[in-house]
Amino acid sequence: MSSQFVTVQVGQCGNQIGAAFWPLVLHEYGVEQEDKAIKFLKTQKFYHKNSKELSSAFGSFFHVPDSRSGTDFKSISDLEYHRVKARAVLIDMEDSVVGRFHQGSLRNLFDQTCTVTNYPGSGNNWAVGYYTHGLEYHDKIENSIRLAVERCDCLHGFLVTHSVGGGTGSGLGTATLKILNDMYSHVDRFVSCVYPASTQDVITAPYNVLLATRELIEYGTCIFPAENRALQEMCNANMNKRENVDQAKYNASCVPFQDMNSIIVNSLLHLTSGSRFPGSLNVDMNELATNLVAFPQLQYIFSSVSPVALTAPQMSTLNGSTKHQDELFTNSWSKSNQLIKIDPLQTGSLIIGAAHIYRGETSLTDIKRNIERFQNKAKFTSWSKETMKIGLCSVPPAGHPSSLMCMMNSTAMSGLFRDIIHQFDRLYKKKAHVHHYLQVDNFEKEDFKDSRDKILDVYEQYKKIEQQSPSTISRLRVR
């Protein structure tokens, strides 16, 4: 039985990521999507080659109601679409994005009991999302999560997607994360959250980001931040590549941010691949958390995927020669492939933990050679250089013969927390818009100070690690 995941999509951004997530998940399993319906047919040799693995792993993100074991089919092509439901909880305080799910080709995929919506939103105010809506919809959200969990036989973790710049994503998103921690503290919570650019559209974003980050540090198992500016630059750089020409044409008909969200989705699919598919040296997500998070509260992880894959409009494999494995590794270490605009290998930073997950056929010799390259390229703490986590998943991503995901816990992440404090201080010293937060029940002025202190403490922990020098302890002698 494959491991199972429940995705929790919160707010406009979280559900837009979901809008890209589910078509690409189906695409990975060889499911053909048409304009008004989905056919469970595998039409490419690529999918026939891994048909057994794909069928056995289908239950990771989907379940079939009223079946004895969650899935009662021999192959994906045996399924009837209207019977399949996604393991998902959809939450938003305005229903425009969630409403689209119930109108298009995915309209039968989501269970209404796992949808929580309202109108007219949280007004770009973390306090409204966290306290007002968090308290009002607490029981309904809790019940929706419980129903999704009860449909799992082997729950492996929660995948939470949201942004931190607005009101619902930052406020209700982190309130939902706290609910997950309270209800299922033993189940890991992997968060993919989008941080706004320095020139954000939401004037109160510095407040929302600061307050949300405090909760993420408190309740997330692993946090994989992404920045809109980094995602946009990755999209622009990859649109002009020959293998993405068709995708670039397809992009013209996509909703805004579709390709930016697809980069995040491909990272999530890669992240969960070791828990869903077989491999000669497989890694599940619980192992990643153990190896990457060496200290409490230092669970923000740099992530990158090579090659960068945009929206896949149809099922097909890339033609031509396979990219050399050395190039896959080199690109995954490049700051231009990172999901945030900070270089984890910048001068002065140290690697606290790192992991590489390779999907597709490869040899241990090639992996070892490239890991040695990485060890020579990066600067590690005195105790982390030899503790590299390696995952080899035999099933490649759809449309590619092989790919690589690199994850690094680097002290360079202190730059993100420094910027959060800087943006907050610039706005807060004028006391601009503070009254909107103070008029929300249960929100106190001290929430700002406590959040700033928490983030400053994490920043200083990173700096302390950078300043540590190896200590030599003489052998104990028995007299």
Disulfide bonds with the S-S distance in Angstrom:
none
